[in-house]
């Protein structure tokens, strides 16, 4: 500790010298009071001593302020002496516990707990349960040792757990689980006393994001497996009510088939299981996007864009909408249904050079507005409409494009551009439902949106109007059903074969009743 003393002496000298210089430049007779001196805490390398009869141990002061003295509170149990920073503690004439206090020249002190006798080795616990990667603290509370290096520690199976000391001055240890299994950790002190910790590492408990999921008839809901042991499987107790199937490594999808309840059992590689109680309901309300909400669709599978929706020459869009208010000049008088701006977009727009209050269903399909096809049915506010557009790659000219309102083919009042140019359309980038050009929101409610990679016939469009459709329908690439099964919904997963996600700009919290849901949902 001499180097510490020298350092303090030099530091004190510098401070005094600086003070002297300051006084020479104008110090008055009334000197400032002395500043309290910063002192070190007294710390010893063995704060707890355990020795037997006719034994002694040396304890070193690790930090302090020098000039140490020691006193034992019961010299019949233990006597203490000090030389410099080395303290010697020897057993007295009887067993028991006492305290030795070490005090430095500045009056700072610390206690050393002294135990004399022969002790059983004791642990803070003898049983421990963990999960893989879990950890837990344990300490040796009694025994015949005075420092950690006087303990011998053996792990029977080092593939199950590891143990490490967490405090160099005290017998505190951390046990960390490595793998599922059982093992023992044996502690042994210098007197040969032993203590055993029995450790069990259990498989992870299965935890899912929703234990009481609700899904609509014809809808789909994805549940995340947040914790478990991998290699998951799911089984529905009643596939007439709900079908459950894995979607990747740690997600499973619930498909509503008919109104009712069923259980879905989740299992994993370690034979753990969890029961999820599912309710399937007939939804009555559709998502109300209001004036600013919308959905974006990245068309990705496991983070990779699905190129099957690139290079399309045949497309069918279907949707059911209710516009609350017609957008004004700041939104180019456009209410968007779905699609990609300047590529292939279904929307409600003003007839060219017409009354701005008269709006019609329109396909806009190139970057300069050269391809425009417009229906003749006037779209009113606060009214439910089933709308659709078909691009038929097997046809040419104006026959390639058809618009439908409420299942009926529209008489076109506008046919601009060359529809033969609509080839190799890529839907995988900047696809939105209820928004285009970073604005032009739907400003209303939407019940469903569907994408087909084939041209539906007039009869099929009429049959589908106002209805959800079976997932197994041929060439149905995406089928989002935006109904009120749950509140505060941030995304809807396609009920078609590919689980594309329609992600809400903000959670959907308001809903609008759609009479078609209670009368025609299948």
C-alpha positions as CSV (number, residue, x, y, z in Angstrom):
1,X,0.0,0.0,0.0
2,X,3.0,2.3,0.1
3,X,2.6,3.3,-3.5
4,X,-1.0,4.5,-2.7
5,X,0.4,6.6,0.2
6,X,3.1,8.1,-1.9
7,X,0.5,9.0,-4.6
8,X,-1.7,10.6,-2.0
9,X,1.2,12.5,-0.6
10,X,2.2,13.9,-4.0
11,X,-1.4,14.8,-4.8
12,X,-1.7,16.5,-1.5
13,X,1.5,18.4,-2.1
14,X,0.3,19.6,-5.5
15,X,-3.0,20.8,-4.0
16,X,-1.1,22.7,-1.2
17,X,1.3,24.2,-3.7
18,X,-1.6,25.4,-5.9
19,X,-3.3,26.9,-2.8
20,X,-0.1,28.8,-1.9
21,X,0.2,30.3,-5.4
22,X,-3.4,31.3,-5.2
23,X,-2.9,33.0,-1.9
24,X,0.1,34.9,-3.1
25,X,-2.1,36.4,-5.8
26,X,-4.6,37.9,-3.4
27,X,-5.5,35.6,-0.6
28,X,-7.1,37.2,2.5
29,X,-6.4,36.3,6.1
30,X,-9.6,34.3,6.6
31,X,-8.5,31.0,4.9
32,X,-11.1,28.6,3.5
33,X,-11.9,25.5,5.7
34,X,-10.1,22.3,4.9
35,X,-11.8,20.1,2.3
36,X,-12.7,16.6,3.7
37,X,-10.1,14.0,2.6
38,X,-11.3,11.2,0.3
39,X,-10.6,7.9,1.9
40,X,-10.4,4.3,0.7
41,X,-12.8,1.7,1.9
42,X,-11.1,-1.2,3.7
43,X,-11.4,-4.4,1.8
44,X,-9.8,-7.8,2.6
45,X,-9.3,-10.8,0.4
46,X,-11.1,-13.2,2.9
47,X,-14.1,-11.5,4.5
48,X,-15.3,-14.9,5.9
49,X,-12.9,-17.3,7.7
50,X,-13.6,-20.9,8.5
51,X,-10.8,-22.8,10.4
52,X,-10.6,-25.7,12.8
53,X,-8.9,-26.1,16.2
54,X,-5.1,-25.3,16.2
55,X,-5.3,-23.7,12.8
56,X,-4.6,-20.2,11.5
57,X,-5.1,-18.3,8.3
58,X,-3.6,-15.2,6.7
59,X,-5.8,-12.4,5.5
60,X,-4.5,-9.6,3.3
61,X,-5.8,-6.1,3.1
62,X,-6.5,-5.4,-0.5
63,X,-7.5,-1.8,-0.3
64,X,-7.3,0.6,2.6
65,X,-5.4,3.6,4.1
66,X,-2.5,1.9,5.8
67,X,-1.5,1.8,9.6
68,X,-3.8,-1.2,10.3
69,X,-4.8,-2.5,13.7
70,X,-7.0,-5.5,14.5
71,X,-9.2,-6.6,17.4
72,X,-11.1,-9.9,18.0
73,X,-14.4,-9.6,19.9
74,X,-13.9,-13.1,21.4
75,X,-10.3,-14.1,21.8
76,X,-11.3,-17.5,23.2
77,X,-12.6,-18.3,19.8
78,X,-10.0,-16.5,17.7
79,X,-7.0,-14.2,18.1
80,X,-5.8,-11.7,15.5
81,X,-2.6,-9.9,14.9
82,X,-1.4,-7.6,12.0
83,X,1.9,-6.9,10.3
84,X,1.7,-4.2,7.6
85,X,-1.2,-5.3,5.5
86,X,-1.1,-9.0,6.5
87,X,-3.5,-10.1,9.2
88,X,-3.1,-13.5,11.0
89,X,-6.1,-15.1,12.6
90,X,-5.6,-18.2,14.8
91,X,-8.2,-20.4,16.5
92,X,-8.6,-20.0,20.3
93,X,-9.6,-22.5,22.9
94,X,-13.2,-23.0,21.9
95,X,-15.4,-23.4,18.8
96,X,-17.8,-20.8,17.7
97,X,-18.2,-17.6,15.7
98,X,-16.7,-14.2,16.3
99,X,-15.8,-11.0,14.4
100,X,-12.3,-9.5,13.8
101,X,-12.4,-5.8,13.0
102,X,-9.5,-4.3,11.1
103,X,-9.1,-0.5,11.3
104,X,-6.7,1.7,9.3
105,X,-4.9,4.9,10.4
106,X,-7.8,7.0,9.1
107,X,-10.4,5.3,11.3
108,X,-11.9,3.3,8.4
109,X,-12.7,-0.3,9.4
110,X,-14.0,-3.6,8.0
111,X,-15.3,-6.8,9.7
112,X,-14.0,-10.3,9.1
113,X,-16.5,-13.1,10.1
114,X,-14.6,-15.9,11.8
115,X,-15.9,-19.4,12.4
116,X,-13.9,-22.0,14.3
117,X,-14.8,-25.7,14.3
118,X,-15.6,-28.5,12.0
119,X,-18.6,-27.7,9.8
120,X,-20.8,-29.6,7.4
121,X,-20.6,-28.2,3.8
122,X,-23.9,-26.4,3.1
123,X,-25.4,-24.9,-0.1
124,X,-28.0,-22.3,-0.5
125,X,-30.1,-24.9,-2.3
126,X,-29.7,-28.6,-3.2
127,X,-32.1,-28.8,-6.1
128,X,-32.1,-26.6,-9.2
129,X,-34.4,-26.6,-12.3
130,X,-33.4,-24.7,-15.5
131,X,-34.4,-24.4,-19.1
132,X,-31.7,-24.5,-21.9
133,X,-29.6,-21.3,-21.9
134,X,-31.1,-20.5,-18.5
135,X,-28.9,-19.7,-15.5
136,X,-29.3,-19.4,-11.7
137,X,-27.1,-18.4,-8.7
138,X,-26.0,-20.6,-5.9
139,X,-23.7,-20.0,-2.9
140,X,-21.8,-22.1,-0.4
141,X,-23.2,-20.9,2.9
142,X,-21.1,-23.0,5.3
143,X,-18.1,-25.3,5.3
144,X,-14.4,-25.6,6.1
145,X,-12.8,-23.1,3.8
146,X,-11.8,-19.5,3.7
147,X,-11.4,-18.7,0.0
148,X,-12.8,-20.0,-3.2
149,X,-9.6,-21.8,-4.1
150,X,-10.2,-24.1,-1.1
151,X,-13.3,-25.5,-2.7
152,X,-13.2,-28.4,-5.2
153,X,-16.1,-28.4,-7.6
154,X,-17.0,-31.2,-10.0
155,X,-19.7,-31.4,-12.6
156,X,-20.8,-34.9,-13.4
157,X,-22.0,-34.2,-16.9
158,X,-20.4,-31.0,-18.4
159,X,-22.6,-31.3,-21.5
160,X,-25.6,-30.4,-19.3
161,X,-24.4,-27.4,-17.3
162,X,-21.4,-25.2,-16.5
163,X,-20.6,-23.4,-13.3
164,X,-18.4,-20.4,-12.7
165,X,-17.5,-18.2,-9.7
166,X,-19.1,-14.7,-9.9
167,X,-17.3,-13.1,-6.9
168,X,-13.6,-13.6,-6.4
169,X,-13.9,-12.9,-2.6
170,X,-17.0,-15.0,-1.9
171,X,-18.3,-18.5,-2.7
172,X,-21.0,-17.2,-5.1
173,X,-21.5,-19.2,-8.3
174,X,-23.5,-19.1,-11.5
175,X,-24.9,-22.3,-13.0
176,X,-25.8,-22.1,-16.7
177,X,-27.8,-24.7,-18.6
178,X,-26.4,-26.1,-21.9
179,X,-28.7,-28.9,-22.8
180,X,-31.7,-30.9,-21.6
181,X,-30.8,-33.5,-19.0
182,X,-29.9,-34.2,-15.4
183,X,-26.6,-34.0,-13.6
184,X,-25.0,-33.2,-10.2
185,X,-22.5,-30.6,-9.1
186,X,-20.4,-31.7,-6.1
187,X,-18.6,-29.3,-3.8
188,X,-15.8,-30.5,-1.5
189,X,-13.9,-28.4,1.1
190,X,-10.4,-28.8,2.6
191,X,-11.8,-31.1,5.4
192,X,-13.3,-33.5,2.9
193,X,-16.8,-32.4,3.6
194,X,-19.1,-32.5,0.5
195,X,-22.4,-31.1,-0.6
196,X,-24.3,-32.0,-3.8
197,X,-26.5,-29.9,-6.0
198,X,-28.9,-31.8,-8.2
199,X,-29.6,-30.0,-11.5
200,X,-32.4,-30.7,-14.0
201,X,-32.5,-28.9,-17.3
202,X,-36.0,-29.2,-18.6
203,X,-37.1,-28.7,-22.2
204,X,-38.5,-25.3,-23.0
205,X,-42.1,-24.8,-22.2
206,X,-44.1,-24.0,-25.4
207,X,-45.2,-20.4,-25.5
208,X,-47.4,-19.0,-28.3
209,X,-48.4,-15.4,-29.1
210,X,-52.2,-16.1,-28.6
211,X,-53.7,-18.9,-26.4
212,X,-57.3,-17.9,-27.3
213,X,-57.2,-17.0,-31.0
214,X,-60.3,-16.0,-32.9
215,X,-60.6,-16.4,-36.7
216,X,-63.5,-15.7,-39.1
217,X,-65.2,-18.2,-41.3
218,X,-63.2,-18.2,-44.5
219,X,-60.4,-16.2,-42.8
220,X,-56.9,-17.1,-41.7
221,X,-55.0,-16.1,-38.6
222,X,-51.3,-16.7,-37.9
223,X,-50.0,-17.6,-34.4
224,X,-46.3,-17.3,-33.5
225,X,-44.5,-20.0,-31.4
226,X,-42.4,-17.7,-29.2
227,X,-40.6,-20.5,-27.3
228,X,-40.2,-24.2,-27.6
229,X,-37.8,-26.9,-28.7
230,X,-38.2,-26.9,-32.5
231,X,-39.6,-29.3,-35.0
232,X,-43.2,-28.2,-34.3
233,X,-46.4,-29.8,-35.3
234,X,-50.1,-28.7,-35.0
235,X,-53.2,-30.8,-35.0
236,X,-56.8,-29.5,-34.9
237,X,-59.4,-31.4,-32.9
238,X,-62.1,-30.6,-35.5
239,X,-61.1,-29.7,-39.0
240,X,-64.7,-29.1,-39.8
241,X,-64.3,-26.0,-37.6
242,X,-60.7,-25.0,-38.0
243,X,-57.7,-26.3,-40.0
244,X,-54.3,-25.8,-38.4
245,X,-51.0,-26.1,-40.4
246,X,-47.4,-25.0,-39.9
247,X,-46.2,-21.9,-41.8
248,X,-42.4,-22.1,-41.7
249,X,-40.4,-23.1,-38.6
250,X,-42.2,-21.2,-35.8
251,X,-45.6,-20.0,-37.2
252,X,-48.8,-21.8,-37.7
253,X,-52.0,-20.8,-39.5
254,X,-55.5,-21.2,-38.4
255,X,-58.1,-21.4,-41.2
256,X,-61.7,-20.8,-40.2
257,X,-64.0,-23.4,-41.8
258,X,-67.3,-23.1,-39.9
259,X,-68.6,-21.3,-36.8
260,X,-67.7,-23.1,-33.6
261,X,-64.9,-23.9,-31.2
262,X,-62.0,-26.4,-31.4
263,X,-58.6,-27.1,-29.8
264,X,-55.3,-27.0,-31.6
265,X,-52.5,-29.0,-30.0
266,X,-48.9,-27.8,-30.6
267,X,-46.1,-30.3,-30.1
268,X,-42.3,-30.1,-30.4
269,X,-39.2,-32.2,-30.7
270,X,-38.9,-32.7,-26.9
271,X,-42.5,-34.1,-26.7
272,X,-43.7,-30.9,-25.0
273,X,-47.3,-29.9,-25.9
274,X,-49.6,-27.0,-25.6
275,X,-53.4,-26.7,-26.2
276,X,-54.7,-23.6,-27.9
277,X,-58.5,-22.9,-27.7
278,X,-59.7,-21.6,-31.1
279,X,-63.0,-19.8,-31.7
280,X,-64.3,-19.5,-35.3
281,X,-66.9,-16.8,-35.8
282,X,-69.0,-15.4,-38.6
283,X,-67.7,-11.8,-38.8
284,X,-70.3,-9.0,-39.5
285,X,-68.1,-6.0,-39.9
286,X,-65.4,-4.9,-42.4
287,X,-62.2,-2.9,-41.8
288,X,-62.9,0.8,-41.9
289,X,-59.7,2.4,-43.1
290,X,-60.9,5.9,-42.6
291,X,-59.2,8.8,-44.5
292,X,-55.6,7.7,-43.9
293,X,-55.1,4.0,-43.3
294,X,-54.2,1.5,-45.9
295,X,-52.4,-1.8,-46.5
296,X,-49.0,-2.6,-48.1
297,X,-48.2,-6.0,-49.4
298,X,-44.5,-7.0,-49.9
299,X,-45.3,-10.4,-51.5
300,X,-42.4,-12.0,-49.7
301,X,-41.9,-15.6,-48.6
302,X,-39.3,-16.1,-45.8
303,X,-38.0,-12.6,-46.6
304,X,-37.6,-13.3,-50.3
305,X,-39.9,-11.7,-53.0
306,X,-42.1,-14.3,-54.6
307,X,-41.3,-13.9,-58.3
308,X,-44.4,-15.9,-59.4
309,X,-46.3,-12.6,-59.3
310,X,-43.8,-11.1,-61.8
311,X,-44.3,-11.2,-65.5
312,X,-48.1,-11.6,-65.5
313,X,-50.2,-11.3,-68.7
314,X,-53.4,-12.3,-67.1
315,X,-54.8,-10.8,-63.9
316,X,-58.1,-10.5,-62.0
317,X,-58.6,-8.1,-59.1
318,X,-61.8,-8.4,-56.9
319,X,-62.7,-6.3,-53.9
320,X,-65.7,-5.2,-51.9
321,X,-65.6,-1.5,-50.8
322,X,-67.7,1.3,-49.2
323,X,-66.4,4.8,-49.8
324,X,-67.3,7.2,-47.0
325,X,-66.2,10.4,-48.8
326,X,-65.0,11.2,-52.2
327,X,-61.4,12.6,-52.3
328,X,-60.9,16.2,-53.5
329,X,-58.4,18.0,-55.7
330,X,-55.5,17.4,-53.3
331,X,-55.9,13.7,-54.0
332,X,-56.6,14.2,-57.8
333,X,-60.2,13.3,-57.0
334,X,-59.2,9.6,-56.7
335,X,-60.1,7.0,-54.2
336,X,-57.8,3.9,-54.6
337,X,-59.0,0.3,-54.4
338,X,-55.9,-1.8,-55.0
339,X,-52.8,-2.3,-57.2
340,X,-49.7,-0.5,-58.3
341,X,-49.5,3.2,-59.3
342,X,-48.7,3.6,-63.0
343,X,-48.6,-0.2,-63.5
344,X,-52.0,-1.8,-62.9
345,X,-54.3,0.1,-60.5
346,X,-58.0,-0.3,-59.8
347,X,-59.5,3.0,-58.5
348,X,-62.5,5.3,-58.4
349,X,-61.9,8.4,-60.5
350,X,-63.6,11.4,-62.2
351,X,-64.6,11.0,-65.8
352,X,-62.3,13.1,-68.0
353,X,-63.7,16.6,-68.4
354,X,-66.7,15.6,-66.4
355,X,-68.4,16.6,-63.2
356,X,-66.0,16.1,-60.3
357,X,-68.9,14.8,-58.1
358,X,-69.5,11.9,-60.6
359,X,-67.0,9.1,-59.9
360,X,-66.6,5.8,-61.8
361,X,-64.6,2.6,-61.5
362,X,-61.4,2.9,-63.5
363,X,-58.3,0.9,-64.5
364,X,-55.1,3.0,-64.8
365,X,-52.3,1.1,-66.2
366,X,-49.3,3.0,-67.5
367,X,-47.0,5.8,-66.3
368,X,-48.6,8.6,-68.4
369,X,-52.2,7.8,-68.0
370,X,-52.3,6.6,-71.6
371,X,-54.1,3.4,-70.8
372,X,-57.4,4.2,-69.0
373,X,-60.5,2.1,-68.9
374,X,-63.6,3.4,-67.2
375,X,-67.0,2.0,-66.3
376,X,-70.3,3.7,-66.5
377,X,-71.9,3.0,-63.1
378,X,-71.7,6.0,-60.9
379,X,-70.1,5.2,-57.6
380,X,-72.0,6.7,-54.6
381,X,-70.7,7.3,-51.1
382,X,-71.8,5.1,-48.1
383,X,-72.8,2.3,-50.5
384,X,-71.3,-1.2,-50.7
385,X,-69.9,-2.2,-54.1
386,X,-68.3,-5.3,-55.4
387,X,-65.7,-4.2,-58.0
388,X,-63.5,-6.2,-60.3
389,X,-61.1,-5.8,-63.2
390,X,-59.9,-8.5,-65.6
391,X,-56.8,-8.5,-67.9
392,X,-57.1,-11.4,-70.2
393,X,-53.8,-12.2,-71.9
394,X,-55.4,-14.5,-74.4
395,X,-57.3,-11.7,-76.0
396,X,-56.2,-8.6,-77.9
397,X,-57.3,-5.0,-78.1
398,X,-60.1,-3.7,-75.9
399,X,-61.3,-7.3,-75.3
400,X,-58.3,-7.7,-73.0
401,X,-59.8,-5.5,-70.3
402,X,-63.1,-5.8,-68.5
403,X,-64.5,-3.9,-65.5
404,X,-67.3,-5.1,-63.2
405,X,-69.6,-3.5,-60.6
406,X,-71.7,-5.7,-58.4
407,X,-71.0,-8.7,-60.5
408,X,-72.1,-7.1,-63.8
409,X,-69.8,-6.3,-66.7
410,X,-69.6,-2.6,-67.2
411,X,-70.2,-0.7,-70.4
412,X,-67.0,1.3,-70.9
413,X,-67.4,5.0,-71.3
414,X,-63.6,5.5,-71.6
415,X,-61.1,3.3,-73.4
416,X,-57.8,4.9,-73.8
417,X,-54.4,3.5,-74.9
418,X,-53.3,0.2,-76.2
419,X,-54.1,-2.7,-73.8
420,X,-51.8,-5.0,-75.8
421,X,-49.0,-3.1,-74.1
422,X,-50.1,-4.6,-70.8
423,X,-47.7,-7.5,-70.6
424,X,-45.2,-9.0,-68.1
425,X,-46.8,-7.0,-65.2
426,X,-44.9,-7.2,-61.9
427,X,-47.1,-7.0,-58.9
428,X,-44.3,-7.6,-56.3
429,X,-43.2,-3.9,-55.9
430,X,-45.2,-1.0,-54.4
431,X,-48.5,-2.9,-54.2
432,X,-51.0,-1.2,-51.9
433,X,-54.6,-1.7,-50.9
434,X,-56.5,1.5,-50.2
435,X,-53.7,3.9,-51.3
436,X,-51.7,5.0,-54.4
437,X,-49.1,7.7,-55.2
438,X,-48.4,8.1,-51.4
439,X,-52.0,9.5,-51.0
440,X,-55.3,9.0,-52.7
441,X,-56.6,6.8,-50.0
442,X,-59.7,4.6,-50.2
443,X,-61.3,6.8,-47.5
444,X,-63.7,4.0,-46.6
445,X,-64.2,0.4,-45.6
446,X,-63.1,-2.8,-47.3
447,X,-64.3,-6.4,-46.8
448,X,-62.0,-8.4,-49.0
449,X,-59.4,-8.1,-51.8
450,X,-58.4,-10.9,-54.1
451,X,-55.9,-11.5,-56.8
452,X,-56.2,-14.2,-59.4
453,X,-53.6,-15.2,-62.0
454,X,-56.2,-16.1,-64.5
455,X,-59.1,-14.3,-66.2
456,X,-62.3,-15.0,-64.4
457,X,-65.4,-15.3,-66.6
458,X,-68.4,-13.0,-66.4
459,X,-70.3,-15.9,-64.6
460,X,-67.5,-16.4,-62.1
461,X,-67.3,-12.6,-61.3
462,X,-71.1,-12.6,-60.8
463,X,-71.0,-15.7,-58.6
464,X,-68.2,-14.3,-56.4
465,X,-69.7,-10.8,-55.8
466,X,-70.3,-10.1,-52.2
467,X,-68.8,-13.5,-51.1
468,X,-65.7,-14.9,-49.7
469,X,-64.3,-17.8,-51.8
470,X,-62.8,-21.1,-50.9
471,X,-59.0,-21.2,-50.5
472,X,-58.6,-24.1,-52.9
473,X,-59.9,-22.1,-55.8
474,X,-57.6,-22.5,-58.8
475,X,-55.2,-19.7,-59.5
476,X,-56.3,-17.7,-56.5
477,X,-52.9,-16.0,-55.7
478,X,-54.1,-13.9,-52.7
479,X,-57.3,-13.6,-50.7
480,X,-57.4,-11.1,-47.9
481,X,-60.5,-11.0,-45.7
482,X,-60.6,-7.8,-43.7
483,X,-63.2,-8.6,-41.0
484,X,-63.7,-7.8,-37.3
485,X,-62.6,-11.1,-35.7
486,X,-60.2,-9.2,-33.5
487,X,-59.6,-5.5,-32.7
488,X,-56.4,-3.6,-33.1
489,X,-55.3,-5.7,-36.1
490,X,-52.0,-4.8,-37.6
491,X,-52.0,-7.2,-40.5
492,X,-54.1,-9.7,-42.4
493,X,-52.8,-12.9,-43.9
494,X,-54.0,-14.1,-47.3
495,X,-56.4,-17.0,-47.0
496,X,-55.1,-18.3,-50.3
497,X,-52.4,-20.9,-50.6
498,X,-49.6,-18.4,-50.2
499,X,-49.7,-16.5,-46.9
500,X,-48.9,-13.1,-48.2
501,X,-49.4,-10.5,-45.5
502,X,-51.3,-7.2,-45.9
503,X,-49.7,-4.9,-43.4
504,X,-51.8,-2.0,-42.0
505,X,-50.2,1.4,-41.9
506,X,-51.7,1.7,-38.4
507,X,-53.8,-0.9,-36.5
508,X,-57.4,-1.3,-37.6
509,X,-59.6,-0.2,-34.7
510,X,-62.9,0.8,-36.4
511,X,-65.3,-1.3,-38.4
512,X,-68.3,-1.0,-40.6
513,X,-71.2,-3.4,-40.8
514,X,-71.4,-5.2,-44.1
515,X,-74.7,-7.0,-44.7
516,X,-73.1,-9.4,-47.2
517,X,-71.1,-11.0,-44.4
518,X,-74.1,-12.4,-42.6
519,X,-76.0,-13.4,-45.6
520,X,-73.5,-14.9,-48.1
521,X,-70.3,-15.7,-46.3
522,X,-69.4,-19.4,-47.0
